[in-house]
Amino acid sequence: MKTWITRTVAGVFALATVTLASCEKDEDKVVINPEASATLTASATSATITTSNSSAQAVTYSWNKVDYGYDAAVVYTLQFAKQGTNFAATQDFNAGSNLSKSFTVKELNDLYNAVDCSLPATPTPFPLEVRVRATIGDAVPAVISPVQTLVASPYPDFIAPTDRWGLVGPAGDGWPGATATDRNLPYDCRVRAYVARMALNAGPFKFRRNQDWGTNLGGPSGDFTKGIALTQNGSDLVITTPGTYTVKLEVGTDAAGAATGKVTITP
């Protein structure tokens, strides 16, 4: 009888222990707060831009720490775009875990020159839309703040190149014949390079200027993610794995005036 009672009590205790452990595991589950939100605050909605006050503070943006319901590693990105474009093309500033970002007058003017490569010689009011984007990974939708507006009259500090550069070869749409097959890369003022996101085939390719072989760039194949140096009339480059990539082409000239460059290709 005593043995039976002892075993029963032990069994009940074991069951309670398992149940408690199960409850503790249930409590460890992370539930994302569906009400997570971001609010962006600006120290100013307009700024005065001149060459004489370039080091002065123009505007500071701050935002709340987004509450995901647990201690998440949140990355904040401040995004700028032309007013009325619905942020189709943005200039992004990764703030990491910081909750504010300040811009000097010079930095703000550089931002405007990145947004628009062809600012008018006479400064005119230019409205930008600004928002902050909070992310904790690709599996969770980003939290985006309501939009703020900033108006300033920037001056042109950069002249965009008029040359066009394109990718040619079987990695793209084939070598040019009677019809040009160049995949033109738009110029990105912010990174001072020709950049495009495109699907590429496995095969060779090169770059040429203005759909003309008179100026073309090639070089050794290698780890494109680390950047490959290019030279005038260099050898064919090769894509070994088909896929969708971001192609970034930086161009320049050497001491003799010959074209040089660097290509970085990332998934």
N, C-alpha and C positions, 0 to 999 in steps of 0.2 A: 504494500500500500504506500509506504513511504517512498519507495523507488518510483512508483507510478506518478505520485504528486510531484516529485523532483523533476521527472522527465517532462511532465506537462508544463510546469512553470518554466523550465528551460526552453521548451518549444515556443511558448507564448513570448518569452523574452527575445528569442531569436527572430520570430515573426515581426515583433515590434521593431527590432533593430533593422531588419531588411526594409520594412515599411518606412522608417525614418530616413534610412539611407536613400530610398527611392525618392522621398519628398525633397531631400537635400539636393538630389540630382535635378529634380524638376525646377528647383529654385535657381539652379545655375544657368538655366536657359536664358539667352539674351533676347529681349523683345525690343525692336526698334520703336521709338516714340513716333507715332504717326503725325503728331502735332509739331514736329521739329520745324523751326522757322528761322529765317535770318532777316535782320533789319540793318540797313546801311545808313550811316549818318555822315554828312559832309560838312566840313568847316566853312565851306563857301560854295555858292552855286555859279560864281563867275570869277574870273581871274584876269589880271592885267599882265600882259606879256610884252617885255621890251628887252633889248640887249643889255641895258644898263642895270636891270634888277635880276639878272639871271640866277644869282645865288639865293635870292629871297624865297621864303616858303610860299607856295602858291595855294595848296589845298591839302588837307588831311582827311582821309577816309577811315572810319572806324565802324566796327560791327560787333554784334553780340556773339558770345560763345554758343554755338548751336547745340541744343540739348537733344541728343539722340536717345536718351533714356539710360545711358551707361557711359562710362569714361572712354569715349571713342577717340581714336587718333584722327582728328579732323584736319583736312588741308583746305585752306581758303585761297581762292583765286579772284583777284579783282579784274573785271573785264570792262573794256571800253569799246564803243562802236559808234559809227555815224548815226545820228538821230534818224529814226524812221526805217532803219534796215533790219529791225528785229534781231539784232546781234548775229546776222548771217556771217559776218567776218569780224573777228574780235582781236584786239590787242590785249594780251593777258599778262598779268603780273602775279606770280606765285608768291603768296605771303606766308606759306607754310602754316604753322600754328598761331602766328601772330594775329592780333585783332585790330591792327591799324596799319595804314600805309600812307606816307607823306610824299609829296612831290614838290621839288623846287620849281621855279619858273623855267629854268633850262630843261629840266626833266619833262615838264609839261609840254614845252614846245617840241621837244624830241618826240613825245608821244603823238602830238598832232601831225608831225612830219611822217611818222610811221603809219598813221591812219590814212593819210592822203599824201601821196608822193608829189602832187602838183598843186601845192598851195599857191594862191595868187600873190604877186609881188606886193600888192597893197593889202595889208592885213584887214580882214573882214571878220565879223562875228561868226563863229563856227560852233554849233552845239554838238556836244557829245552826250551819249547815254552811258551810264555807269551802273554796274551791279556787282554784287559779291556772290560767289558760287562756293558752296561748302560740299566737300565729298569725303566719304570714308571708304571708298572702293567701288569697283565697277558693278558689284552685285546690288548696290543700294542706290536708288535715284538721288541725284544731286539736289540739294536744297538751295534755292536761288532767291535772293532778296528782291523786293520791289526796286524799280529803276529810279536813279537820281539823274539830274541833268546838270551839265557843266558847260558854260559858254565862255569862250575866250577868243581873242583875235591873234592867232599865231602868225609868225613870219616864216617864209620858206628858208630852210637851212640845209636842204638837200635837193639835188636835181636827179631825178630818176633816169636811168639810162634808156636810150631810145632803141638800142639793139634788142633783138629777140633771139632767144636761145631755145633750141629744141632737141629732144632725144630722138634718134633715128636708129633703125636696125631691127632685126627679128625679135629682139626683146620687147620692142614696141609694136609698130605697124609695118615693119619691114624696111629694107633699104629703098631710098627714093629712086624712082624711075622716071617715067614721063610725068608722073604726079608726085608732088612732095608728100612725104609721109611723116613729116616732123611733128612730134608732140610738143607743142610750145609750153614752156614753163613760165607762168606769170612771175613778175618781179615783186618780191616782198620787201617793202621799205624797212620794216622793223629789223629784219635779220640781214639786210643788204645782200640778198641772194635771190636766185631764181628757184622757186619752190612749187612743187605740184604733188598731189596724191594721185597715184595711178596704178592700174593693174599691169604687171609686167610678165612676159613669157620667159621661159628659160632660153637663153641665146645671147648673141653679141649685140653691142650697141655702142654708139658714140654720141657726142654732142656737136652741133654745128650752129654757126651764127647766121641769122637772117636767111635761112634755107639755102645756104651757099657753102660748098665744100672749101672755099678759099680760106675760111677760118673754122677749124674744127679741133675738138679736144678729145684725147684718149689717154690711155695709160695702163699700168699693170692692174690686173684684177686682184682682189684681196678681201679683207674685212671691210666692206663698205660702211658698216656702222661706225667705224673709227675714222672714216674719211680717206679718200684716195687722191693723191696728187695727180693732176692732169697736165699734159703738155700739148702744144700745137702739133698736129699730125701724129699724136701718140697712137699706140696699138688699140685694137678693139677691146672694150671692156666686156665682161660676161656676167650675166645673171644665171646662177645655177639652179635656183629654186623658184618656180613661178609663184606669184602671189601679188598682193596689193601693198605698195610701198610708198613712203614719202621720199621724194627725190629732191635734194637740195644741191644746187650748183652755184658755187662761188667762182667768179671770173676776175681776171686781172691781166696785167702785162708784165713781162720781164724787162730787164735793162735794155734789151735789144728791140723791144716793142712787140715781141711775139706774144701770142695769147697764152695764158697759164690759167690754172684753175684748181678746184678741189670739189669732189663730189662725195656727198654723204647720203647713203640710202638706208632707211630704217623701216621695219615692218609697221 
